Amino acid sequence: SCQLWRALSKAWRVLSPLMEGEHGFRVICHEGPLESLLADLTAHRLDLVLSSSAVPADSGIKAFNHLLGESELAFFAVPELAQKLRRGFPQSLDHAPMLMPTERSAARRVLEAWFEKLGITPAIVAEFDDSALIKTFGQQGVGVFIAPAAIEEAIVDQLGVMEIGRVPELRGRYFAISTERRIKHPAVAMITAAARNDLFSAAPSPRRP
């Protein structure tokens, strides 16, 4: 079996090649804190970790980062709120209700530095470790959330939200982490190829109603 952490939205496009053909792999997905998943990876309880953070160079963990791709980040909200915030973006985010990753997230530090640079102080209404939970709260109109522009189409279609705007200087990077310096595991090779060739091959242009 191939056990994976599903850290990317629209992961079906990445994982589906494993289940095609006569001899498809049985896929088992786990989600959790990166530190816990890396411990399972090094203990060979997982074959691969998909993450928006690389393994730190000073972590002491014998694992290797394989860059899948990167995407500029975009801000999303329910249509009523998005329409209001599109005018004057990104300054319109000042005091806007914001759903944020927790402080232990690399994305949180990047966002805070960008907000500070522009003099923007959002009204943080909730913080999450789980990116899927952020989207669920955003779908309910609780606040604005960020997500990779590469999956903008899926987010808009599935959640019924609208893109407020995207920021080219804010970019997310996504990694496959394995214990192999050069990927040899056939399932891992299929996943990394699918992500690079499909999910991150080209980010869609923003859609406007």
N, C-alpha and C positions, 0 to 999 in steps of 0.2 A: 504494500500500500504506500501511497505517497501522502504524508501528512503535511498540511500547509496552514499558515496563518493567512486568512483572507484580509489583507490590509488595503486592498484597492477596490474602489467602487467599480461596478460593472465588471466584476472579476470573472464572470462567465466567459467573456471573450479571451481571457488568459488561460482559464482552466479547461475550457471545452475540448481542445485538441486531445486531452488525456483520455477522454471517454469516447473517442471516435474509433471506428474500425472494429474488427472482430475481437481484438485482444486489448481492449481499453483498460486503463488503470482504475483501481478503486481509490477514490479520492476522499481523504478525511481532512477536514479543515478545522483548525483551532484558532481562537483569537485570545489575546492576552497582552500583558505588558511585555515590551521588547526584551527586558532583562530575563524574564521567565522563559520566553520562547527561545532565546539564545542558549540558555542553560539546557533546555530540552534538545536543541540542535546539536550541541557539543556532546551530549550524552547519547546521540543517535536515536532519540525518540521522535525526531522530526527530520525530514529530508531537506526542507527548505523553509526559509522565513521570507515573506514579502513585507517590506517596510518602507516607510517614508523617511527613515533615519538610517544612516550608515552605522556600522559597528565602530565605536570610537577607537582610535589608534592605540590609546593607552588602557584599553579595557582588560587586556590580558586574555581575552577570549580568542581561541584559534578558529577564526571564521573569516570568510572572504566576501567582500562586497562586490556585486556585479551590477553595474548601473543599467537599469532597464530603460530609463528615459527621464525627461523632465517636462514640466508644463508650467506655463504662467498660471497664476491663481486668479480666481474670479470671485466676486461677491454675489450672493443670491438671497432672495427673500420672496415671500408670497407677493402676488401681483400688486396688491394695494400699497404695500410698503415699498416695493421695488420701484414702482412708478414715481413715488414721492422722492425717492433717494437718487434716481437717475440724474435729475437736474442738479448740477453743481458737484457731481461725483469727481473726486473722492472726498472733498471737503464736506459734502452732505452727510458723511458718516459721523461727523462730530455730534456726540450725544445721541446717536442712533442706538437702538437696542441691539446688542451684539452677542452672539453665541461664540464662545472661544474655546480652543483646546486648553488643557490645564497647563500650569507653569512648567511641568516637567517635559513638555513637548517642544521640539525644536521649532515647529511652526509658530508656537506662541511667542518665542523670543524674536523671530523674524518679524512677526506682525507688530509686536510692541515697538520695535526699533523703527519700523516704517511709520506707525502712527505718531511717534514722538518727533520724527523728522518733519512731518507735515503739520504738527501742532494739532492733531486730532485726538480727542478724548471720547471714545465710544462709551456708551452705558452698558457695561458688561452685566448681562442678566443671568447667565449660566455658563459653567465651564464643564468640559467633558474630556474624558480619556478616549471615549468611543466615538469615532467619526460618524458612524451610522446613527448614533443617538443624536448627535448635533443636527443631522439632516432631518430626523424625525421631528425635533422641536422646531426647526426652521419651517418645515412643512405645515406645522400648526400655527404659524404666524407669531411665534414667540420672539423672533429676532432675525438678524442678518447672520449668514454663515458663509465661510469660504470653502471652496473646493477647486480641484484642478480644472482648468478650462478644457483640458483634453477630454473630459467626460461631461461637458456642458450639455450636450444633447440628451444624454441619459438622465441627468439630474432634472432638467426641465420637463421631459416627457413623463418621468416616473413620479415626480413629487409635485408637479403642478406649480412650480415656482418660476420666477423670472430672474435672468441675470441683470444685476444692477450695473456692473462694469468690471473690467479686468485690469490688472496692473502688471505690465510687462516686467518691471523690476522685482516683483514678487514671484519667485519661482519655487515650485516643489520638485524635489528629486526623489526618485523611487528606485529601490534596490531589491534584488534577490540576494539573500545571504545564505551561503552554504559552507560546508566544511571543505569543499573542493576549490583549490586555486583555479583550476581549469575544469569547467563543468563537463562531467562524463556521464552522470546519471541520465538516462534517456528521458525520463519524465521531467526532470529539472530543465533539461535542454529544450524540450518542447514548450514549457511555460515561459522561459526567458525569450525564446524566439517569438512566441505569440504576442508578448507584451511589447517587444521592440518593433515588430512589424505591423501590429494592428493598433494597440491602444495608444502608443506614443509616436506613431509614424508621422502624424500631423494633427495638430489641434484644430478643431473646427472654428470657423469664424463666429463671432457672437451673433445670436439671432435676435432680431427685433420684431415685435408684433406689427 
